[in-house]
Amino acid sequence: MARAPLNADAFDRSEYDRADQHFKLAEQKLPRPAVEALAREVVKRLAFRVPHGDRKEDLPTQSEIDLLCAALLSADHDAADRIILAARRDGVDVEAIYLSYVAGAARSLGTMWDEDRISFVDVTLASGRLYRIIRGLRHIVAASLTDGRDERPALFALVPGEDHTLGIEMATDLFRREGWDVDMSVGLTHDQLLHQSEERNYRAVVLVAHSDRMIEPLARLILALRITQPLSNIVVAGNVLIHFPDIIHLVGADAVMEDIETAAATLRAVLDENTP
């Protein structure tokens, strides 16, 4: 079990631990290029979050950003957590922490990585720590991310690079015939799919993949969705389940959809379980 010193009133402790364990398992099980892609995804998705309307006194100085980066790169497992907690105790708005402290640190890490001032190992460590922090903040920052979006029950999406469309078409048709108002996405790139998903607030995102080679793009996509759709339930479906029995833990999903016959019941159970 990961150590989790974050205050339960400020952070989702369970999701914090889960994100920490997921990132570490991916480091152990996936090849280095895939792990590097995950680290870059965290940095990229967080770095482009910019503050809007935050109180000037809540915005960190560059020295505070540098201190957070140093903590993320340090041997102290909990150093970055303590900085975030200190900001919270000082009354800094949570959105400012997410959009200014965390995003600022991501931008600095990206620059240091591009300039070869930090190693792959360094940035992977720091990215994993940033990821668990923002997952711990998910309920608090969700409102600012999803404000103004239409809420939809589910998005069925083919993982970019996958070309077997029959299964997802059948599943979408089945759900629609049973009265579900769901969206379907096929043939989009990674960035296009994320852009489409950010236009709506989906209670669930069902990702369909079949080949074992899709595990890397699937893991990267789920990581990105966890940042851009913080409260969505992520469900994995398709023949990829046969190749990876531990896929829920490996890619950080919430559930799997094992077959078409039980698909509707599975999704209904996922949504019911995670309804406040």
Contacts in CASP RR format, 6 or more apart in sequence:
PFRMAT RR
TARGET T0000
AUTHOR 0000-0000-0000
METHOD contacts of the structure
MODEL  1
MARAPLNADAFDRSEYDRADQHFKLAEQKLPRPAVEALAREVVKRLAFRV
PHGDRKEDLPTQSEIDLLCAALLSADHDAADRIILAARRDGVDVEAIYLS
YVAGAARSLGTMWDEDRISFVDVTLASGRLYRIIRGLRHIVAASLTDGRD
ERPALFALVPGEDHTLGIEMATDLFRREGWDVDMSVGLTHDQLLHQSEER
NYRAVVLVAHSDRMIEPLARLILALRITQPLSNIVVAGNVLIHFPDIIHL
VGADAVMEDIETAAATLRAVLDENTP
1 17 0 8 1.000
2 16 0 8 1.000
2 17 0 8 1.000
2 20 0 8 1.000
2 21 0 8 1.000
2 24 0 8 1.000
2 132 0 8 1.000
3 77 0 8 1.000
3 78 0 8 1.000
4 13 0 8 1.000
4 16 0 8 1.000
4 17 0 8 1.000
4 20 0 8 1.000
5 78 0 8 1.000
5 81 0 8 1.000
5 82 0 8 1.000
5 85 0 8 1.000
6 13 0 8 1.000
6 16 0 8 1.000
6 81 0 8 1.000
6 84 0 8 1.000
6 85 0 8 1.000
6 133 0 8 1.000
6 136 0 8 1.000
7 85 0 8 1.000
7 88 0 8 1.000
10 85 0 8 1.000
10 88 0 8 1.000
10 94 0 8 1.000
10 137 0 8 1.000
10 140 0 8 1.000
11 133 0 8 1.000
11 136 0 8 1.000
11 137 0 8 1.000
12 135 0 8 1.000
12 136 0 8 1.000
12 137 0 8 1.000
12 138 0 8 1.000
12 139 0 8 1.000
13 136 0 8 1.000
15 135 0 8 1.000
15 136 0 8 1.000
15 138 0 8 1.000
16 132 0 8 1.000
16 133 0 8 1.000
16 135 0 8 1.000
16 136 0 8 1.000
17 132 0 8 1.000
18 135 0 8 1.000
18 252 0 8 1.000
19 128 0 8 1.000
19 131 0 8 1.000
19 132 0 8 1.000
19 135 0 8 1.000
19 136 0 8 1.000
19 226 0 8 1.000
20 128 0 8 1.000
20 132 0 8 1.000
21 249 0 8 1.000
22 249 0 8 1.000
22 250 0 8 1.000
22 251 0 8 1.000
22 252 0 8 1.000
23 38 0 8 1.000
23 127 0 8 1.000
23 128 0 8 1.000
23 131 0 8 1.000
23 132 0 8 1.000
25 249 0 8 1.000
25 250 0 8 1.000
26 34 0 8 1.000
26 35 0 8 1.000
26 38 0 8 1.000
26 219 0 8 1.000
26 250 0 8 1.000
26 251 0 8 1.000
27 35 0 8 1.000
27 124 0 8 1.000
29 250 0 8 1.000
30 38 0 8 1.000
30 215 0 8 1.000
30 216 0 8 1.000
30 219 0 8 1.000
30 250 0 8 1.000
31 216 0 8 1.000
32 120 0 8 1.000
33 216 0 8 1.000
34 215 0 8 1.000
34 216 0 8 1.000
34 219 0 8 1.000
34 220 0 8 1.000
35 124 0 8 1.000
36 120 0 8 1.000
36 124 0 8 1.000
37 216 0 8 1.000
37 220 0 8 1.000
38 124 0 8 1.000
38 127 0 8 1.000
38 219 0 8 1.000
38 220 0 8 1.000
38 223 0 8 1.000
39 120 0 8 1.000
39 123 0 8 1.000
39 124 0 8 1.000
39 127 0 8 1.000
39 128 0 8 1.000
41 220 0 8 1.000
41 223 0 8 1.000
41 224 0 8 1.000
42 106 0 8 1.000
42 127 0 8 1.000
42 128 0 8 1.000
42 130 0 8 1.000
42 131 0 8 1.000
42 223 0 8 1.000
42 227 0 8 1.000
43 106 0 8 1.000
43 109 0 8 1.000
43 110 0 8 1.000
43 113 0 8 1.000
43 123 0 8 1.000
43 127 0 8 1.000
43 130 0 8 1.000
45 224 0 8 1.000
45 227 0 8 1.000
45 228 0 8 1.000
46 102 0 8 1.000
46 103 0 8 1.000
46 104 0 8 1.000
46 105 0 8 1.000
46 106 0 8 1.000
46 130 0 8 1.000
46 134 0 8 1.000
46 227 0 8 1.000
47 103 0 8 1.000
47 104 0 8 1.000
47 106 0 8 1.000
47 107 0 8 1.000
47 110 0 8 1.000
48 103 0 8 1.000
49 98 0 8 1.000
49 99 0 8 1.000
49 102 0 8 1.000
49 103 0 8 1.000
49 106 0 8 1.000
50 99 0 8 1.000
50 103 0 8 1.000
51 59 0 8 1.000
51 95 0 8 1.000
51 96 0 8 1.000
51 99 0 8 1.000
51 100 0 8 1.000
51 103 0 8 1.000
52 99 0 8 1.000
54 93 0 8 1.000
54 95 0 8 1.000
54 96 0 8 1.000
54 99 0 8 1.000
54 100 0 8 1.000
55 93 0 8 1.000
55 96 0 8 1.000
58 91 0 8 1.000
58 92 0 8 1.000
58 93 0 8 1.000
58 96 0 8 1.000
58 100 0 8 1.000
59 96 0 8 1.000
59 100 0 8 1.000
60 68 0 8 1.000
60 87 0 8 1.000
60 100 0 8 1.000
60 101 0 8 1.000
60 104 0 8 1.000
64 101 0 8 1.000
65 101 0 8 1.000
65 104 0 8 1.000
65 105 0 8 1.000
65 108 0 8 1.000
66 108 0 8 1.000
67 83 0 8 1.000
68 80 0 8 1.000
68 83 0 8 1.000
68 101 0 8 1.000
68 105 0 8 1.000
69 105 0 8 1.000
69 108 0 8 1.000
69 109 0 8 1.000
69 112 0 8 1.000
69 126 0 8 1.000
71 79 0 8 1.000
71 80 0 8 1.000
71 82 0 8 1.000
71 83 0 8 1.000
72 79 0 8 1.000
72 80 0 8 1.000
72 105 0 8 1.000
72 109 0 8 1.000
72 125 0 8 1.000
72 126 0 8 1.000
72 129 0 8 1.000
72 130 0 8 1.000
73 118 0 8 1.000
73 122 0 8 1.000
73 125 0 8 1.000
73 126 0 8 1.000
80 129 0 8 1.000
80 130 0 8 1.000
80 133 0 8 1.000
81 133 0 8 1.000
83 101 0 8 1.000
84 97 0 8 1.000
84 101 0 8 1.000
84 133 0 8 1.000
87 97 0 8 1.000
87 101 0 8 1.000
88 94 0 8 1.000
88 97 0 8 1.000
92 101 0 8 1.000
94 137 0 8 1.000
94 140 0 8 1.000
94 141 0 8 1.000
95 140 0 8 1.000
95 141 0 8 1.000
95 144 0 8 1.000
97 137 0 8 1.000
98 134 0 8 1.000
98 137 0 8 1.000
98 140 0 8 1.000
98 141 0 8 1.000
98 144 0 8 1.000
99 144 0 8 1.000
102 130 0 8 1.000
102 133 0 8 1.000
102 134 0 8 1.000
105 126 0 8 1.000
105 130 0 8 1.000
106 130 0 8 1.000
109 118 0 8 1.000
109 123 0 8 1.000
109 126 0 8 1.000
109 127 0 8 1.000
109 130 0 8 1.000
110 123 0 8 1.000
112 118 0 8 1.000
112 123 0 8 1.000
113 123 0 8 1.000
118 126 0 8 1.000
131 223 0 8 1.000
131 226 0 8 1.000
131 227 0 8 1.000
134 141 0 8 1.000
134 227 0 8 1.000
134 230 0 8 1.000
135 226 0 8 1.000
135 230 0 8 1.000
138 226 0 8 1.000
138 230 0 8 1.000
138 231 0 8 1.000
139 230 0 8 1.000
139 231 0 8 1.000
141 230 0 8 1.000
142 230 0 8 1.000
142 231 0 8 1.000
145 228 0 8 1.000
145 229 0 8 1.000
145 230 0 8 1.000
146 201 0 8 1.000
146 229 0 8 1.000
146 230 0 8 1.000
146 231 0 8 1.000
149 198 0 8 1.000
149 199 0 8 1.000
149 200 0 8 1.000
149 201 0 8 1.000
150 199 0 8 1.000
150 200 0 8 1.000
150 201 0 8 1.000
151 200 0 8 1.000
151 201 0 8 1.000
151 202 0 8 1.000
151 203 0 8 1.000
152 181 0 8 1.000
152 182 0 8 1.000
152 183 0 8 1.000
152 200 0 8 1.000
152 201 0 8 1.000
152 202 0 8 1.000
152 203 0 8 1.000
153 180 0 8 1.000
153 181 0 8 1.000
153 182 0 8 1.000
153 202 0 8 1.000
153 203 0 8 1.000
153 204 0 8 1.000
153 271 0 8 1.000
154 175 0 8 1.000
154 180 0 8 1.000
154 182 0 8 1.000
154 183 0 8 1.000
154 202 0 8 1.000
154 203 0 8 1.000
154 204 0 8 1.000
154 205 0 8 1.000
154 206 0 8 1.000
154 267 0 8 1.000
155 182 0 8 1.000
155 183 0 8 1.000
155 184 0 8 1.000
155 185 0 8 1.000
155 197 0 8 1.000
155 200 0 8 1.000
155 202 0 8 1.000
155 204 0 8 1.000
155 205 0 8 1.000
155 206 0 8 1.000
156 168 0 8 1.000
156 171 0 8 1.000
156 172 0 8 1.000
156 175 0 8 1.000
156 182 0 8 1.000
156 183 0 8 1.000
156 184 0 8 1.000
156 185 0 8 1.000
156 206 0 8 1.000
156 208 0 8 1.000
157 168 0 8 1.000
157 184 0 8 1.000
157 185 0 8 1.000
157 186 0 8 1.000
157 188 0 8 1.000
157 193 0 8 1.000
157 197 0 8 1.000
157 205 0 8 1.000
157 206 0 8 1.000
157 207 0 8 1.000
157 208 0 8 1.000
158 165 0 8 1.000
158 168 0 8 1.000
158 185 0 8 1.000
158 186 0 8 1.000
158 187 0 8 1.000
158 208 0 8 1.000
158 209 0 8 1.000
159 207 0 8 1.000
159 208 0 8 1.000
159 209 0 8 1.000
159 214 0 8 1.000
159 217 0 8 1.000
159 218 0 8 1.000
159 221 0 8 1.000
160 187 0 8 1.000
160 188 0 8 1.000
160 189 0 8 1.000
160 190 0 8 1.000
160 192 0 8 1.000
160 193 0 8 1.000
160 217 0 8 1.000
160 221 0 8 1.000
161 187 0 8 1.000
161 214 0 8 1.000
161 217 0 8 1.000
162 208 0 8 1.000
162 209 0 8 1.000
162 210 0 8 1.000
162 211 0 8 1.000
162 214 0 8 1.000
164 210 0 8 1.000
165 186 0 8 1.000
167 208 0 8 1.000
167 238 0 8 1.000
167 260 0 8 1.000
168 184 0 8 1.000
168 186 0 8 1.000
168 208 0 8 1.000
168 237 0 8 1.000
169 184 0 8 1.000
169 186 0 8 1.000
170 260 0 8 1.000
171 206 0 8 1.000
171 208 0 8 1.000
171 237 0 8 1.000
171 257 0 8 1.000
171 260 0 8 1.000
171 263 0 8 1.000
172 182 0 8 1.000
172 184 0 8 1.000
174 260 0 8 1.000
174 263 0 8 1.000
174 264 0 8 1.000
175 182 0 8 1.000
175 263 0 8 1.000
175 264 0 8 1.000
175 267 0 8 1.000
176 182 0 8 1.000
178 264 0 8 1.000
180 264 0 8 1.000
183 200 0 8 1.000
183 202 0 8 1.000
185 193 0 8 1.000
185 196 0 8 1.000
185 197 0 8 1.000
188 196 0 8 1.000
190 217 0 8 1.000
190 220 0 8 1.000
190 221 0 8 1.000
190 224 0 8 1.000
193 221 0 8 1.000
194 221 0 8 1.000
194 224 0 8 1.000
194 225 0 8 1.000
194 228 0 8 1.000
197 205 0 8 1.000
197 225 0 8 1.000
197 228 0 8 1.000
197 229 0 8 1.000
198 228 0 8 1.000
198 229 0 8 1.000
201 229 0 8 1.000
201 231 0 8 1.000
201 232 0 8 1.000
202 229 0 8 1.000
202 232 0 8 1.000
203 231 0 8 1.000
203 232 0 8 1.000
203 233 0 8 1.000
203 271 0 8 1.000
203 274 0 8 1.000
204 232 0 8 1.000
204 233 0 8 1.000
204 234 0 8 1.000
204 235 0 8 1.000
204 267 0 8 1.000
204 270 0 8 1.000
204 271 0 8 1.000
205 225 0 8 1.000
205 229 0 8 1.000
205 232 0 8 1.000
205 233 0 8 1.000
205 234 0 8 1.000
205 235 0 8 1.000
206 235 0 8 1.000
206 236 0 8 1.000
206 237 0 8 1.000
206 257 0 8 1.000
206 267 0 8 1.000
207 218 0 8 1.000
207 221 0 8 1.000
207 222 0 8 1.000
207 234 0 8 1.000
207 235 0 8 1.000
207 236 0 8 1.000
207 237 0 8 1.000
207 253 0 8 1.000
208 236 0 8 1.000
208 237 0 8 1.000
208 238 0 8 1.000
209 215 0 8 1.000
209 217 0 8 1.000
209 218 0 8 1.000
209 236 0 8 1.000
209 237 0 8 1.000
209 238 0 8 1.000
209 239 0 8 1.000
209 240 0 8 1.000
210 238 0 8 1.000
210 239 0 8 1.000
210 240 0 8 1.000
211 239 0 8 1.000
211 240 0 8 1.000
211 243 0 8 1.000
212 240 0 8 1.000
212 243 0 8 1.000
212 244 0 8 1.000
214 240 0 8 1.000
215 240 0 8 1.000
215 243 0 8 1.000
215 244 0 8 1.000
215 247 0 8 1.000
215 250 0 8 1.000
215 251 0 8 1.000
218 236 0 8 1.000
218 240 0 8 1.000
218 251 0 8 1.000
219 250 0 8 1.000
219 251 0 8 1.000
219 252 0 8 1.000
222 234 0 8 1.000
222 251 0 8 1.000
222 252 0 8 1.000
222 253 0 8 1.000
225 232 0 8 1.000
225 234 0 8 1.000
226 234 0 8 1.000
226 252 0 8 1.000
233 254 0 8 1.000
233 255 0 8 1.000
233 270 0 8 1.000
233 271 0 8 1.000
233 274 0 8 1.000
234 252 0 8 1.000
234 253 0 8 1.000
234 254 0 8 1.000
235 253 0 8 1.000
235 254 0 8 1.000
235 255 0 8 1.000
235 256 0 8 1.000
235 257 0 8 1.000
235 266 0 8 1.000
235 267 0 8 1.000
235 270 0 8 1.000
236 247 0 8 1.000
236 248 0 8 1.000
236 251 0 8 1.000
236 253 0 8 1.000
236 255 0 8 1.000
236 256 0 8 1.000
236 257 0 8 1.000
237 256 0 8 1.000
237 257 0 8 1.000
237 258 0 8 1.000
237 263 0 8 1.000
238 257 0 8 1.000
240 247 0 8 1.000
241 247 0 8 1.000
241 256 0 8 1.000
241 258 0 8 1.000
244 250 0 8 1.000
247 253 0 8 1.000
247 256 0 8 1.000
248 254 0 8 1.000
248 255 0 8 1.000
248 256 0 8 1.000
254 270 0 8 1.000
254 274 0 8 1.000
255 266 0 8 1.000
255 269 0 8 1.000
255 270 0 8 1.000
256 266 0 8 1.000
257 263 0 8 1.000
257 266 0 8 1.000
257 267 0 8 1.000
258 266 0 8 1.000
END
